[in-house]
Structures are given as C-alpha cells and as structure tokens.
C-alpha cells in the first residue's frame, strides 16, 4: 500500500531490496517477463522493476483517466493490459511499444489470460449474451466468441490446450482453447468466484459460498480425494485444501489454501467458518479491500476497517468507524 515493490529472500523472508515508490498501489499481483516485474494499478502508467529494484516506466496511456487496475497477462515477449477505457493493449515487454490496441465490448468482467490466443471475459449487456472472446495475439482481431450462461467473474485458465472458466450462475466449463468446442461442463448452485487452478490431474475452483470443487480436468470425473493429511504431508496444499473443504473442515481448508497462495479462496473459507480476522487478512492480501472492510467489522476491529476504507477513497465513512 506504500506504492513500493519489495523483494524478499524466499528461504527466510529477509528483505533483499525495495523499490522507489510507484505511481499507484496495485490490487493485482505483478507478472514476470523479460527479466523484469511488471505492475499495473489505479493509474494510467504501467511500471517495470528489474532484479536490482530499479523502476522504469513501461507504458503511459494518453488519457490519465485510463487505469490498468486488472491483473496483467503475458506470454513472455508481449504484455497484455485491460484498460478502464474498455480496450486491451498489447505492449512490447522490452520497449513498452504498442503492438496493437483493440476495443472489447463495454469492458471486462475479469482479467484476460494468454494461451494460443488471448482470452478476454467481455461485457456486452446484450440480452442473453455473456461472452468469453478469443482474440489473435498478433493483431487483436476476434477469433471466436463463447457465450456462457452468465458473466465470467474470474480469469480463465489455459492448460494443455483446454480452457477452464466459471460463470456467475455457477456453471464451470472446459473448452477446447483452439476451437471453443465444449469438452464438458459442471453445473453448480453458486457463482464461481475463485479462479481455477490445476493440481495434478485435478482442476479446482471455488464458489461464492466457500464451496470448493475439484474435477479430473481431462474427464470431468469428481471422484473423492484422499484425506487432507495425505496431501499435507506431500506439501500439496491445493489438494489438501480441497479435500478438507469437501469434508466440511472450513478453517483447516482455508489455512491450506493460504499456504498454497490462493488468498481469495482462503478468505472465503475463513468467512464461512466465521473466522473474521483471518478472513480479513486474506481478503486484504488478495486485494479485495471491500470484503476485507466488512470482515474487519465482523471481527470487531474498526481501526483496521477504517484504514482500508481510507484506501478505498471513502474518508467520511472511515471517520465514522473510529
């Protein structure tokens, strides 16, 4: 929140360096490409930081009202940024030069993902039309559109030619990433709010009520997992968390997903167990400050709630909390 990037030693957590302040703090994780870390935020500037902490400007939008607050995507050579002006920008990671810029409907419902194409969850507001759009990496032109049953609120995942995405109405789809053919789908009861991840043979995703589902990503088989302890001993935290959640062990599952670096899933599970302080911390780590504020209120911590409310540019509301 101090607009800096910190590099830590993964072995002991010791600080290696911290950068000078960036133009904005960012709710999105950085991405690594061409030996640099790229960071967007509530600003019209995309910055990059090298291995020594040196900050450079990668790209500056002409309109200061164009923010790049969604997570960036990259294939290593090119950087893809979804702007608040409803356009996707393809940028050279070495020079910051613009390869192409394309308008995408009325904006975005989730960040894009890179595979054979760039996959963009698009707002259209046409009745019955909720799109996932594949566009060419070369020029941004549409390749195909997939119409889901409702908006897609999490970034899609591409794995070995299969694209996974989940909808607000609870449907989870596995698509052929090249042809958009539906390979299988699962119908859930709650909105898919935690982005899918792959753990071994399983694709794992989370719903708004804290439910965690795993399926064999090649065949959509939802066979029971081993006990969570088996996966913990092997350090397989995502499978451990999924097994614990399927057993109704919400707090243990949340801790597993936190160790597996999925803070939003962990936060939802802590909230389901009414462990509000832990939920607030994980929501904050995930950049979901609005839900973090509500969790701190539930935890009886108005000071922390007020601090985050200030970061959300709501000073009057923050003053009422303290």
LOGU-84819 format. One line per 3 residues: their letters; for each residue x, y, z of C-alpha. Coordinates in Angstrom, 3 decimals, decimal comma. Each point is the difference from the previous one (the first is absolute). Last residue first. Layout:
BEGIN
a = X:Y:Z | ...
This chain:
BEGIN
xxx = -13,345:5,385:14,528 | -2,431:-1,518:-2,496 | -1,722:3,321:-0,778
xxx = 3,317:1,494:-1,122 | 0,472:-2,848:-2,481 | -3,394:0,691:-1,590
xxx = 1,016:3,627:-0,496 | 3,395:-1,034:-1,387 | -1,373:-2,293:-2,763
xxx = 2,925:-0,118:-2,428 | 0,272:-3,826:0,125 | 3,339:0,427:1,777
xxx = -1,880:2,004:2,649 | -2,404:-2,942:0,394 | 3,010:-2,253:0,533
xxx = 1,190:2,056:2,950 | -3,540:0,237:1,397 | -0,492:-3,767:-0,023
xxx = 3,346:-0,441:1,745 | -1,087:2,438:2,717 | -3,530:-1,440:0,193
xxx = 1,232:-3,448:1,101 | -3,053:-1,835:1,338 | 0,594:-3,086:-2,146
xxx = -3,237:0,639:-1,919 | 1,246:3,513:-0,780 | 3,347:-1,446:-1,079
xxx = -1,875:-2,375:-2,323 | -2,011:2,841:-1,538 | 3,167:2,004:-0,671
xxx = 1,721:-3,039:-1,522 | -2,999:-0,480:-2,297 | 0,520:3,489:-1,418
xxx = 3,783:-0,412:-0,035 | 0,098:-2,972:-2,347 | 3,728:0,348:-0,760
xxx = 0,675:-3,706:0,599 | 2,199:0,817:2,997 | -2,786:2,143:1,440
xxx = -2,544:-2,786:-0,465 | 2,449:-2,344:1,741 | 0,415:2,282:2,990
xxx = -3,724:0,613:0,265 | -0,751:-3,724:-0,075 | 2,463:-0,626:2,836
xxx = -1,699:2,679:2,108 | -3,460:-1,277:-0,952 | 0,331:-3,666:0,886
xxx = -3,729:-0,394:-0,649 | 0,566:-3,510:-1,422 | -1,442:1,137:-3,340
xxx = 2,134:3,112:0,316 | 3,133:-2,117:0,418 | -1,015:-1,922:-3,127
xxx = -0,542:3,166:-2,034 | 3,315:1,427:1,166 | 1,920:-3,163:-0,888
xxx = -1,475:0,036:-3,522 | 1,030:3,649:-0,358 | 3,444:-0,663:1,468
xxx = 1,031:-2,721:-2,461 | 3,699:-0,268:0,847 | 0,045:-3,738:0,725
xxx = 0,737:0,809:3,640 | -3,184:2,097:0,060 | -1,828:-2,860:-1,725
xxx = 1,071:-2,370:2,770 | -0,991:2,448:2,747 | -3,429:0,401:-1,571
xxx = -0,462:-3,770:-0,172 | 0,797:-0,276:3,704 | -2,553:2,712:0,737
xxx = -2,690:-1,552:-2,188 | 0,220:-3,631:1,042 | -3,220:-0,983:-1,793
xxx = 1,498:-3,222:-1,394 | -0,079:1,398:-3,532 | 1,799:3,039:1,371
xxx = 2,737:-2,159:1,510 | 0,487:-1,889:-3,268 | 0,177:3,270:-1,960
xxx = 2,452:1,508:2,452 | 2,258:-3,023:-0,143 | -0,196:-0,041:-3,806
xxx = 1,051:3,643:-0,078 | 2,662:-0,500:2,657 | 1,932:-2,855:-1,595
xxx = 2,854:0,080:2,520 | 0,291:-3,788:-0,057 | -0,940:-0,359:3,665
xxx = -2,808:2,478:-0,597 | -1,371:-2,146:-2,845 | -0,420:-3,054:2,190
xxx = -1,369:2,136:2,833 | -2,876:1,151:-2,199 | -1,433:-3,519:-0,247
xxx = 0,105:-1,397:-3,575 | -2,253:1,606:-2,600 | -3,483:-1,116:-0,968
xxx = -0,685:-0,421:-3,747 | -1,336:3,040:-1,872 | 0,628:-1,276:-3,527
xxx = 0,034:2,832:-2,526 | 2,066:-2,082:-2,453 | 3,253:1,809:-0,677
xxx = -0,252:2,521:2,834 | -0,732:-2,651:2,600 | -2,251:2,104:2,165
xxx = 0,375:1,982:3,211 | -2,617:2,186:1,648 | 0,420:2,412:2,906
xxx = -3,121:1,483:1,611 | 0,695:3,312:1,741 | -3,450:1,502:-0,677
xxx = 1,277:2,004:-2,973 | 1,314:-3,087:-1,772 | 3,515:-1,409:-0,313
xxx = 1,938:-1,777:-2,730 | 2,352:-2,979:-0,214 | 1,153:-1,830:-3,121
xxx = 1,375:-3,413:0,936 | 2,499:-2,313:-1,705 | 2,927:1,567:1,807
xxx = -1,127:3,265:1,575 | -1,349:2,419:-2,596 | -1,540:3,315:1,048
xxx = -3,390:1,571:-0,738 | -0,763:3,592:1,037 | -2,005:0,445:3,185
xxx = -3,398:1,689:-0,481 | -2,163:-2,650:-1,717 | -3,556:1,089:0,885
xxx = -1,998:-2,533:1,990 | -2,186:-2,997:-0,868 | 2,396:-1,967:-2,176
xxx = -0,351:-1,419:-3,518 | 3,079:-1,807:-1,338 | 1,098:0,193:-3,618
xxx = 1,800:-2,195:-2,494 | 2,032:0,180:-3,217 | -1,819:3,070:-1,330
xxx = 1,460:0,821:-3,424 | 1,678:3,428:0,046 | 2,248:-1,034:-2,984
xxx = 3,501:0,839:1,251 | -0,488:0,064:3,777 | -2,169:-3,136:-0,041
xxx = -2,355:0,902:2,806 | -0,490:-1,194:3,580 | -2,900:1,883:1,588
xxx = -1,161:0,653:3,559 | -3,595:1,107:0,512 | -0,781:1,777:3,266
xxx = -2,312:2,792:-1,178 | 2,793:2,592:0,200 | 2,065:-2,107:-2,384
xxx = 3,093:-2,209:0,061 | 2,887:-0,394:-2,427 | 2,411:-2,717:-1,111
xxx = 1,855:-0,047:-3,331 | 1,525:-3,251:-1,244 | 3,040:-0,112:-2,296
xxx = 2,417:-1,281:2,621 | -1,235:2,384:2,692 | -1,657:3,393:-0,571
xxx = -1,701:1,631:2,985 | -2,739:2,613:-0,281 | 0,062:3,133:2,150
xxx = -2,849:0,228:2,518 | -3,406:1,701:-0,256 | -1,381:-1,640:-3,153
xxx = -3,440:1,498:-0,677 | -2,983:-2,279:-0,531 | -1,062:-3,165:-1,903
xxx = 3,158:0,113:-2,117 | 0,317:1,146:-3,612 | 3,386:-0,835:-1,510
xxx = 1,369:2,388:-2,601 | 2,635:-0,874:-2,604 | 3,095:1,346:-1,713
xxx = -0,524:3,727:0,623 | 2,783:2,321:-1,236 | 2,645:0,991:2,515
xxx = 2,815:0,217:-2,562 | 2,517:-2,785:0,587 | -1,325:-1,476:3,246
xxx = -3,275:-0,609:-1,805 | -3,157:0,409:2,071 | -2,058:-2,528:1,931
xxx = -3,157:1,456:1,530 | -1,854:-1,362:3,023 | -3,419:1,496:-0,301
xxx = -3,202:0,318:1,941 | -2,846:0,612:-2,471 | -3,525:-0,713:1,255
xxx = -1,129:3,594:-0,464 | 2,871:2,100:-1,309 | 1,835:1,635:2,894
xxx = 3,305:-0,695:-1,813 | 2,605:-0,434:2,711 | 2,969:-2,128:-1,058
xxx = 2,012:-2,808:1,610 | 3,188:0,108:-2,143 | 2,035:-2,969:-1,229
xxx = 3,179:0,917:-1,866 | 0,769:-2,732:-2,524 | 2,140:-3,153:0,068
xxx = 0,153:0,669:3,726 | -0,195:3,256:1,923 | -2,617:1,015:2,576
xxx = -2,104:3,164:0,283 | -1,155:1,615:3,273 | -3,674:-0,208:1,031
xxx = -3,374:1,572:-0,906 | 1,526:2,284:-2,607 | -1,097:3,013:-1,973
xxx = -2,937:1,077:-2,095 | 0,908:-2,102:-3,024 | 3,749:-0,486:-0,268
xxx = 1,766:2,839:-1,842 | 3,380:-0,977:-1,470 | 3,499:1,420:0,379
xxx = 2,980:-1,457:-1,875 | 3,754:-0,485:0,188 | 0,622:3,004:2,238
xxx = 3,620:0,569:0,993 | 0,933:-0,523:3,640 | 3,565:-0,727:-1,120
xxx = 0,923:-3,464:1,245 | -3,431:-1,189:1,171 | -1,572:1,052:-3,318
xxx = -3,593:1,016:0,676 | -3,395:-1,395:-1,022 | -2,712:2,325:1,327
xxx = -3,571:-1,183:0,553 | -2,682:2,692:-0,130 | -3,053:0,703:2,178
xxx = 1,308:3,437:1,069 | 0,627:-1,551:3,444 | 2,918:-1,744:-1,621
xxx = 0,706:-3,715:-0,369 | 3,756:-0,527:-0,359 | 1,777:-2,653:-2,054
xxx = 3,806:-0,166:0,157 | 1,973:-1,526:-2,852 | 3,260:-1,930:0,016
xxx = -0,554:-2,324:2,956 | -3,546:-1,108:-0,824 | -1,448:2,631:2,307
xxx = -3,163:0,907:1,891 | -0,580:3,021:2,240 | -2,297:-0,026:3,013
xxx = -2,802:2,592:-0,127 | 0,707:3,541:1,254 | 1,291:1,418:-3,287
xxx = -1,604:3,414:0,244 | -0,974:2,306:-2,868 | -1,010:3,337:1,531
xxx = 3,488:1,392:-0,593 | -0,716:-0,216:-3,746 | 3,088:-0,427:-2,166
xxx = 0,845:-3,302:1,637 | 3,549:-0,311:1,342 | 1,979:-3,178:-0,619
xxx = 3,057:-1,764:1,391 | 1,213:2,625:2,477 | 3,127:-1,183:1,727
xxx = 0,726:-0,930:3,593 | 3,392:-1,345:1,166 | -0,453:-2,596:2,733
xxx = 3,186:-1,928:-0,814 | -1,731:-2,857:-1,846 | -1,913:2,428:-2,219
xxx = -3,253:1,842:0,701 | -2,639:0,846:-2,603 | -2,752:2,604:0,051
xxx = -3,353:0,340:-1,759 | -1,331:3,559:0,203 | -3,636:1,133:-0,340
xxx = -0,530:-0,533:3,719 | -1,947:-2,081:2,472 | 2,409:-2,891:-0,461
xxx = 2,374:-1,742:-2,415 | 3,236:-1,809:0,781 | 2,568:-1,721:-2,183
xxx = 2,932:-1,920:1,519 | 3,074:-0,212:-2,219 | 2,187:-2,750:-1,453
xxx = -1,816:-0,015:-3,337 | -3,303:-0,772:1,712 | -1,263:-0,347:3,577
xxx = -3,489:1,034:1,043 | -0,991:2,071:3,038 | -3,021:-0,886:2,141
xxx = -3,031:2,291:-0,233 | -1,367:2,376:2,646 | 2,675:2,530:-0,992
xxx = 1,298:3,087:1,762 | 0,554:2,924:-2,309 | 2,701:2,007:-1,814
xxx = 2,762:-2,248:1,384 | 2,054:0,861:3,086 | 3,730:-0,850:-0,132
xxx = 0,670:-3,700:0,046 | 0,727:-2,208:2,984 | 2,960:-2,341:0,281
xxx = 1,063:-3,423:1,299 | -2,273:-0,067:3,065 | 0,300:-3,229:1,969
xxx = -2,869:-2,475:-0,385 | 2,182:-2,945:1,044 | 0,294:-2,289:-3,016
xxx = -2,083:2,038:-2,439 | 2,355:3,016:0,339 | -2,272:2,983:-0,408
xxx = -0,348:2,620:-2,718 | -2,331:2,880:0,876 | -1,828:2,176:-2,535
xxx = -1,100:3,441:1,196 | -3,268:1,928:-0,225 | -0,355:0,266:3,802
x = -3,055:-2,315:-0,144
